[in-house]
Amino acid sequence: MLRFRRMRNLQKFSAVHASVYNLFNAVRSLTSRSSFKLNRAAALAEWRSLCAE
């Protein structure tokens, strides 16, 4: 956290990191392969739509 010179930059980073981490963090051992692939595809589609704005 020392690399952030301003608290605002740290807050922006942590907000974005939390939302992205929640999108892509899926416990693989708890889901079947087909549902895991569907969830990953949906997360990637949402990520692409967010980046396109």
Backbone atoms as SQL, in Angstrom:
CREATE TABLE atoms (id INTEGER PRIMARY KEY, chain TEXT, resi INTEGER, resn TEXT, atom TEXT, x REAL, y REAL, z REAL);
INSERT INTO atoms VALUES
  (1, 'A', 1, 'MET', 'N', 0.804, -1.183, 0.000),
  (2, 'A', 1, 'MET', 'CA', 0.000, 0.000, 0.000),
  (3, 'A', 1, 'MET', 'C', 0.856, 1.261, 0.000),
  (4, 'A', 2, 'LEU', 'N', 2.122, 1.115, 0.219),
  (5, 'A', 2, 'LEU', 'CA', 2.986, 2.284, 0.258),
  (6, 'A', 2, 'LEU', 'C', 3.215, 2.896, -1.116),
  (7, 'A', 3, 'ARG', 'N', 2.918, 2.160, -2.190),
  (8, 'A', 3, 'ARG', 'CA', 3.176, 2.703, -3.519),
  (9, 'A', 3, 'ARG', 'C', 2.126, 3.724, -3.943),
  (10, 'A', 4, 'PHE', 'N', 1.037, 3.821, -3.217),
  (11, 'A', 4, 'PHE', 'CA', 0.014, 4.812, -3.532),
  (12, 'A', 4, 'PHE', 'C', 0.354, 6.112, -2.821),
  (13, 'A', 5, 'ARG', 'N', 0.480, 7.152, -3.605),
  (14, 'A', 5, 'ARG', 'CA', 0.849, 8.437, -3.019),
  (15, 'A', 5, 'ARG', 'C', -0.340, 9.150, -2.410),
  (16, 'A', 6, 'ARG', 'N', -1.512, 8.889, -2.956),
  (17, 'A', 6, 'ARG', 'CA', -2.717, 9.553, -2.451),
  (18, 'A', 6, 'ARG', 'C', -3.731, 8.515, -2.012),
  (19, 'A', 7, 'MET', 'N', -4.477, 8.871, -0.989),
  (20, 'A', 7, 'MET', 'CA', -5.501, 7.977, -0.470),
  (21, 'A', 7, 'MET', 'C', -6.588, 7.741, -1.520),
  (22, 'A', 8, 'ARG', 'N', -6.878, 8.749, -2.339),
  (23, 'A', 8, 'ARG', 'CA', -7.908, 8.611, -3.373),
  (24, 'A', 8, 'ARG', 'C', -7.533, 7.513, -4.372),
  (25, 'A', 9, 'ASN', 'N', -6.255, 7.449, -4.758),
  (26, 'A', 9, 'ASN', 'CA', -5.815, 6.408, -5.686),
  (27, 'A', 9, 'ASN', 'C', -5.949, 5.022, -5.072),
  (28, 'A', 10, 'LEU', 'N', -5.628, 4.914, -3.815),
  (29, 'A', 10, 'LEU', 'CA', -5.775, 3.641, -3.114),
  (30, 'A', 10, 'LEU', 'C', -7.240, 3.228, -3.043),
  (31, 'A', 11, 'GLN', 'N', -8.122, 4.173, -2.781),
  (32, 'A', 11, 'GLN', 'CA', -9.545, 3.860, -2.695),
  (33, 'A', 11, 'GLN', 'C', -10.095, 3.434, -4.050),
  (34, 'A', 12, 'LYS', 'N', -9.675, 4.112, -5.120),
  (35, 'A', 12, 'LYS', 'CA', -10.107, 3.722, -6.463),
  (36, 'A', 12, 'LYS', 'C', -9.638, 2.316, -6.794),
  (37, 'A', 13, 'PHE', 'N', -8.371, 2.054, -6.507),
  (38, 'A', 13, 'PHE', 'CA', -7.816, 0.738, -6.789),
  (39, 'A', 13, 'PHE', 'C', -8.551, -0.347, -6.023),
  (40, 'A', 14, 'SER', 'N', -8.787, -0.126, -4.749),
  (41, 'A', 14, 'SER', 'CA', -9.432, -1.163, -3.947),
  (42, 'A', 14, 'SER', 'C', -10.882, -1.386, -4.383),
  (43, 'A', 15, 'ALA', 'N', -11.572, -0.339, -4.807),
  (44, 'A', 15, 'ALA', 'CA', -12.952, -0.503, -5.270),
  (45, 'A', 15, 'ALA', 'C', -12.996, -1.315, -6.559),
  (46, 'A', 16, 'VAL', 'N', -12.119, -0.990, -7.497),
  (47, 'A', 16, 'VAL', 'CA', -12.077, -1.724, -8.761),
  (48, 'A', 16, 'VAL', 'C', -11.605, -3.150, -8.537),
  (49, 'A', 17, 'HIS', 'N', -10.587, -3.321, -7.710),
  (50, 'A', 17, 'HIS', 'CA', -10.056, -4.649, -7.442),
  (51, 'A', 17, 'HIS', 'C', -11.115, -5.542, -6.816),
  (52, 'A', 18, 'ALA', 'N', -11.894, -5.004, -5.899),
  (53, 'A', 18, 'ALA', 'CA', -12.924, -5.796, -5.231),
  (54, 'A', 18, 'ALA', 'C', -13.983, -6.260, -6.217),
  (55, 'A', 19, 'SER', 'N', -14.401, -5.377, -7.101),
  (56, 'A', 19, 'SER', 'CA', -15.443, -5.768, -8.055),
  (57, 'A', 19, 'SER', 'C', -14.916, -6.766, -9.078),
  (58, 'A', 20, 'VAL', 'N', -13.691, -6.581, -9.539),
  (59, 'A', 20, 'VAL', 'CA', -13.119, -7.520, -10.507),
  (60, 'A', 20, 'VAL', 'C', -12.832, -8.856, -9.848),
  (61, 'A', 21, 'TYR', 'N', -12.318, -8.834, -8.640),
  (62, 'A', 21, 'TYR', 'CA', -12.014, -10.068, -7.935),
  (63, 'A', 21, 'TYR', 'C', -13.289, -10.889, -7.714),
  (64, 'A', 22, 'ASN', 'N', -14.379, -10.211, -7.380),
  (65, 'A', 22, 'ASN', 'CA', -15.639, -10.919, -7.173),
  (66, 'A', 22, 'ASN', 'C', -16.173, -11.510, -8.469),
  (67, 'A', 23, 'LEU', 'N', -15.901, -10.848, -9.596),
  (68, 'A', 23, 'LEU', 'CA', -16.349, -11.383, -10.879),
  (69, 'A', 23, 'LEU', 'C', -15.641, -12.679, -11.231),
  (70, 'A', 24, 'PHE', 'N', -14.337, -12.700, -11.013),
  (71, 'A', 24, 'PHE', 'CA', -13.538, -13.810, -11.500),
  (72, 'A', 24, 'PHE', 'C', -13.195, -14.850, -10.442),
  (73, 'A', 25, 'ASN', 'N', -13.499, -14.588, -9.194),
  (74, 'A', 25, 'ASN', 'CA', -13.181, -15.545, -8.145),
  (75, 'A', 25, 'ASN', 'C', -14.315, -16.559, -8.012),
  (76, 'A', 26, 'ALA', 'N', -14.080, -17.749, -8.496),
  (77, 'A', 26, 'ALA', 'CA', -15.061, -18.822, -8.364),
  (78, 'A', 26, 'ALA', 'C', -14.339, -20.053, -7.826),
  (79, 'A', 27, 'VAL', 'N', -14.881, -20.634, -6.795),
  (80, 'A', 27, 'VAL', 'CA', -14.263, -21.812, -6.213),
  (81, 'A', 27, 'VAL', 'C', -14.537, -22.989, -7.150),
  (82, 'A', 28, 'ARG', 'N', -13.521, -23.434, -7.830),
  (83, 'A', 28, 'ARG', 'CA', -13.664, -24.438, -8.874),
  (84, 'A', 28, 'ARG', 'C', -14.151, -25.776, -8.326),
  (85, 'A', 29, 'SER', 'N', -13.741, -26.125, -7.134),
  (86, 'A', 29, 'SER', 'CA', -14.079, -27.446, -6.605),
  (87, 'A', 29, 'SER', 'C', -15.552, -27.588, -6.218),
  (88, 'A', 30, 'LEU', 'N', -16.274, -26.477, -6.130),
  (89, 'A', 30, 'LEU', 'CA', -17.657, -26.532, -5.684),
  (90, 'A', 30, 'LEU', 'C', -18.663, -26.552, -6.828),
  (91, 'A', 31, 'THR', 'N', -18.202, -26.421, -8.064),
  (92, 'A', 31, 'THR', 'CA', -19.116, -26.358, -9.201),
  (93, 'A', 31, 'THR', 'C', -18.728, -27.382, -10.256),
  (94, 'A', 32, 'SER', 'N', -19.696, -27.738, -11.070),
  (95, 'A', 32, 'SER', 'CA', -19.400, -28.641, -12.172),
  (96, 'A', 32, 'SER', 'C', -18.681, -27.871, -13.276),
  (97, 'A', 33, 'ARG', 'N', -18.057, -28.595, -14.163),
  (98, 'A', 33, 'ARG', 'CA', -17.287, -27.969, -15.231),
  (99, 'A', 33, 'ARG', 'C', -18.172, -27.116, -16.144),
  (100, 'A', 34, 'SER', 'N', -19.352, -27.609, -16.475),
  (101, 'A', 34, 'SER', 'CA', -20.229, -26.865, -17.385),
  (102, 'A', 34, 'SER', 'C', -20.714, -25.560, -16.761),
  (103, 'A', 35, 'SER', 'N', -21.116, -25.591, -15.503),
  (104, 'A', 35, 'SER', 'CA', -21.570, -24.354, -14.867),
  (105, 'A', 35, 'SER', 'C', -20.398, -23.407, -14.621),
  (106, 'A', 36, 'PHE', 'N', -19.210, -23.961, -14.344),
  (107, 'A', 36, 'PHE', 'CA', -18.024, -23.129, -14.173),
  (108, 'A', 36, 'PHE', 'C', -17.711, -22.383, -15.468),
  (109, 'A', 37, 'LYS', 'N', -17.789, -23.088, -16.611),
  (110, 'A', 37, 'LYS', 'CA', -17.516, -22.454, -17.899),
  (111, 'A', 37, 'LYS', 'C', -18.560, -21.392, -18.225),
  (112, 'A', 38, 'LEU', 'N', -19.823, -21.657, -17.909),
  (113, 'A', 38, 'LEU', 'CA', -20.868, -20.665, -18.151),
  (114, 'A', 38, 'LEU', 'C', -20.656, -19.411, -17.301),
  (115, 'A', 39, 'ASN', 'N', -20.315, -19.606, -16.037),
  (116, 'A', 39, 'ASN', 'CA', -20.066, -18.468, -15.152),
  (117, 'A', 39, 'ASN', 'C', -18.865, -17.658, -15.608),
  (118, 'A', 40, 'ARG', 'N', -17.803, -18.348, -16.034),
  (119, 'A', 40, 'ARG', 'CA', -16.619, -17.640, -16.522),
  (120, 'A', 40, 'ARG', 'C', -16.933, -16.859, -17.797),
  (121, 'A', 41, 'ALA', 'N', -17.713, -17.440, -18.687),
  (122, 'A', 41, 'ALA', 'CA', -18.079, -16.755, -19.930),
  (123, 'A', 41, 'ALA', 'C', -18.927, -15.521, -19.620),
  (124, 'A', 42, 'ALA', 'N', -19.848, -15.634, -18.680),
  (125, 'A', 42, 'ALA', 'CA', -20.670, -14.487, -18.303),
  (126, 'A', 42, 'ALA', 'C', -19.822, -13.387, -17.662),
  (127, 'A', 43, 'ALA', 'N', -18.890, -13.775, -16.814),
  (128, 'A', 43, 'ALA', 'CA', -18.019, -12.794, -16.178),
  (129, 'A', 43, 'ALA', 'C', -17.141, -12.099, -17.211),
  (130, 'A', 44, 'LEU', 'N', -16.626, -12.853, -18.160),
  (131, 'A', 44, 'LEU', 'CA', -15.783, -12.259, -19.193),
  (132, 'A', 44, 'LEU', 'C', -16.590, -11.328, -20.090),
  (133, 'A', 45, 'ALA', 'N', -17.811, -11.688, -20.414),
  (134, 'A', 45, 'ALA', 'CA', -18.667, -10.826, -21.226),
  (135, 'A', 45, 'ALA', 'C', -18.970, -9.521, -20.497),
  (136, 'A', 46, 'GLU', 'N', -19.242, -9.615, -19.204),
  (137, 'A', 46, 'GLU', 'CA', -19.502, -8.400, -18.438),
  (138, 'A', 46, 'GLU', 'C', -18.259, -7.536, -18.345),
  (139, 'A', 47, 'TRP', 'N', -17.106, -8.161, -18.161),
  (140, 'A', 47, 'TRP', 'CA', -15.849, -7.419, -18.096),
  (141, 'A', 47, 'TRP', 'C', -15.593, -6.688, -19.418),
  (142, 'A', 48, 'ARG', 'N', -15.827, -7.356, -20.529),
  (143, 'A', 48, 'ARG', 'CA', -15.630, -6.724, -21.830),
  (144, 'A', 48, 'ARG', 'C', -16.582, -5.571, -22.054),
  (145, 'A', 49, 'SER', 'N', -17.830, -5.728, -21.599),
  (146, 'A', 49, 'SER', 'CA', -18.788, -4.634, -21.746),
  (147, 'A', 49, 'SER', 'C', -18.404, -3.434, -20.885),
  (148, 'A', 50, 'LEU', 'N', -17.836, -3.687, -19.698),
  (149, 'A', 50, 'LEU', 'CA', -17.395, -2.597, -18.849),
  (150, 'A', 50, 'LEU', 'C', -16.193, -1.877, -19.439),
  (151, 'A', 51, 'CYS', 'N', -15.307, -2.624, -20.054),
  (152, 'A', 51, 'CYS', 'CA', -14.111, -2.012, -20.645),
  (153, 'A', 51, 'CYS', 'C', -14.434, -1.258, -21.923),
  (154, 'A', 52, 'ALA', 'N', -15.493, -1.620, -22.586),
  (155, 'A', 52, 'ALA', 'CA', -15.850, -0.982, -23.858),
  (156, 'A', 52, 'ALA', 'C', -16.468, 0.392, -23.638),
  (157, 'A', 53, 'GLU', 'N', -16.939, 0.694, -22.441),
  (158, 'A', 53, 'GLU', 'CA', -17.609, 1.978, -22.202),
  (159, 'A', 53, 'GLU', 'C', -16.681, 3.127, -22.219);
